[in-house]
Amino acid sequence: MAKIKVTFRTVRVAEGDWKILADYPGTEQREITGFASKADADGWINGDRKIAWLRSQGYAK
């Protein structure tokens, strides 16, 4: 059986205001806010903060 993954997508809200949308099948979409740029949001997705968030949500060990 394939492992279901959380998918992350960056969204521009306004100039200097970005957020990340996290989708996990069967649950509500989550928003992670407070990013000043796409690079900042991408850094979150590609860094340790994503793993910490997944653990806090119960999606990772």
C-alpha atoms as an extended CHARMM CRD file, in Angstrom:
* protein
*
        61  EXT
         1         1  MET       CA              0.0000000000        0.0000000000        0.0000000000  PROA      1               0.0000000000
         2         2  ALA       CA              1.3340000000        3.4350000000       -0.9370000000  PROA      2               0.0000000000
         3         3  LYS       CA              2.1800000000        5.8650000000        1.8290000000  PROA      3               0.0000000000
         4         4  ILE       CA             -0.0320000000        8.9660000000        1.8310000000  PROA      4               0.0000000000
         5         5  LYS       CA              1.9320000000       12.2180000000        1.9440000000  PROA      5               0.0000000000
         6         6  VAL       CA              1.2370000000       15.7430000000        3.0330000000  PROA      6               0.0000000000
         7         7  THR       CA              1.6050000000       18.0800000000        0.0570000000  PROA      7               0.0000000000
         8         8  PHE       CA              2.7490000000       21.6750000000        0.4580000000  PROA      8               0.0000000000
         9         9  ARG       CA              2.0210000000       24.6080000000       -1.8280000000  PROA      9               0.0000000000
        10        10  THR       CA              3.1930000000       28.2210000000       -1.5350000000  PROA      10              0.0000000000
        11        11  VAL       CA              0.6350000000       30.9650000000       -2.1350000000  PROA      11              0.0000000000
        12        12  ARG       CA              1.1840000000       34.7070000000       -2.4340000000  PROA      12              0.0000000000
        13        13  VAL       CA             -1.3760000000       36.6220000000       -0.3860000000  PROA      13              0.0000000000
        14        14  ALA       CA             -0.0320000000       40.1210000000       -1.0570000000  PROA      14              0.0000000000
        15        15  GLU       CA              3.2710000000       41.8770000000       -1.6600000000  PROA      15              0.0000000000
        16        16  GLY       CA              5.5920000000       40.6160000000        1.0680000000  PROA      16              0.0000000000
        17        17  ASP       CA              2.9980000000       38.1790000000        2.4660000000  PROA      17              0.0000000000
        18        18  TRP       CA              3.1600000000       34.4810000000        1.6370000000  PROA      18              0.0000000000
        19        19  LYS       CA              1.6410000000       31.3640000000        3.1510000000  PROA      19              0.0000000000
        20        20  ILE       CA              1.9440000000       27.6250000000        2.7540000000  PROA      20              0.0000000000
        21        21  LEU       CA             -1.0790000000       25.3840000000        2.2540000000  PROA      21              0.0000000000
        22        22  ALA       CA             -0.6650000000       21.8610000000        3.5820000000  PROA      22              0.0000000000
        23        23  ASP       CA             -2.9840000000       19.1590000000        2.2260000000  PROA      23              0.0000000000
        24        24  TYR       CA             -3.3940000000       15.7140000000        3.7560000000  PROA      24              0.0000000000
        25        25  PRO       CA             -6.1370000000       13.4860000000        2.3070000000  PROA      25              0.0000000000
        26        26  GLY       CA             -9.0900000000       13.1250000000        4.6570000000  PROA      26              0.0000000000
        27        27  THR       CA             -8.3560000000       16.2200000000        6.7850000000  PROA      27              0.0000000000
        28        28  GLU       CA             -8.8620000000       19.9700000000        6.5820000000  PROA      28              0.0000000000
        29        29  GLN       CA             -6.3270000000       21.9930000000        4.6670000000  PROA      29              0.0000000000
        30        30  ARG       CA             -3.8740000000       23.7150000000        7.0280000000  PROA      30              0.0000000000
        31        31  GLU       CA             -2.3170000000       27.1460000000        6.5270000000  PROA      31              0.0000000000
        32        32  ILE       CA              1.1490000000       28.0770000000        7.7150000000  PROA      32              0.0000000000
        33        33  THR       CA              1.4400000000       31.8590000000        7.5810000000  PROA      33              0.0000000000
        34        34  GLY       CA              3.9610000000       34.5820000000        8.2040000000  PROA      34              0.0000000000
        35        35  PHE       CA              6.3970000000       34.3390000000        5.3100000000  PROA      35              0.0000000000
        36        36  ALA       CA              7.8540000000       37.5020000000        3.7820000000  PROA      36              0.0000000000
        37        37  SER       CA              8.8550000000       35.9410000000        0.4560000000  PROA      37              0.0000000000
        38        38  LYS       CA              8.5300000000       32.8440000000       -1.6940000000  PROA      38              0.0000000000
        39        39  ALA       CA             12.1620000000       32.0280000000       -0.8890000000  PROA      39              0.0000000000
        40        40  ASP       CA             11.3390000000       32.1520000000        2.8410000000  PROA      40              0.0000000000
        41        41  ALA       CA              8.3750000000       29.7910000000        2.3560000000  PROA      41              0.0000000000
        42        42  ASP       CA             10.4220000000       27.4710000000        0.1350000000  PROA      42              0.0000000000
        43        43  GLY       CA             13.1420000000       27.4390000000        2.7840000000  PROA      43              0.0000000000
        44        44  TRP       CA             10.5520000000       26.3170000000        5.3370000000  PROA      44              0.0000000000
        45        45  ILE       CA              9.3500000000       23.5190000000        3.0450000000  PROA      45              0.0000000000
        46        46  ASN       CA             12.8890000000       22.3210000000        2.3220000000  PROA      46              0.0000000000
        47        47  GLY       CA             14.2110000000       22.6740000000        5.8600000000  PROA      47              0.0000000000
        48        48  ASP       CA             13.9160000000       21.2920000000        9.3610000000  PROA      48              0.0000000000
        49        49  ARG       CA             10.9090000000       23.4380000000       10.2450000000  PROA      49              0.0000000000
        50        50  LYS       CA              8.6990000000       21.3190000000        7.9530000000  PROA      50              0.0000000000
        51        51  ILE       CA              9.7090000000       18.1250000000        9.7740000000  PROA      51              0.0000000000
        52        52  ALA       CA              9.0570000000       19.7710000000       13.1490000000  PROA      52              0.0000000000
        53        53  TRP       CA              5.6160000000       20.8920000000       11.9440000000  PROA      53              0.0000000000
        54        54  LEU       CA              4.7820000000       17.4080000000       10.6010000000  PROA      54              0.0000000000
        55        55  ARG       CA              5.7180000000       15.9200000000       13.9780000000  PROA      55              0.0000000000
        56        56  SER       CA              3.6160000000       18.4830000000       15.8530000000  PROA      56              0.0000000000
        57        57  GLN       CA              0.6250000000       17.5610000000       13.6970000000  PROA      57              0.0000000000
        58        58  GLY       CA              1.1440000000       13.8340000000       14.1860000000  PROA      58              0.0000000000
        59        59  TYR       CA              2.0850000000       13.1710000000       10.5550000000  PROA      59              0.0000000000
        60        60  ALA       CA              5.6990000000       12.1380000000       11.2330000000  PROA      60              0.0000000000
        61        61  LYS       CA              7.6320000000       10.3210000000       13.9300000000  PROA      61              0.0000000000
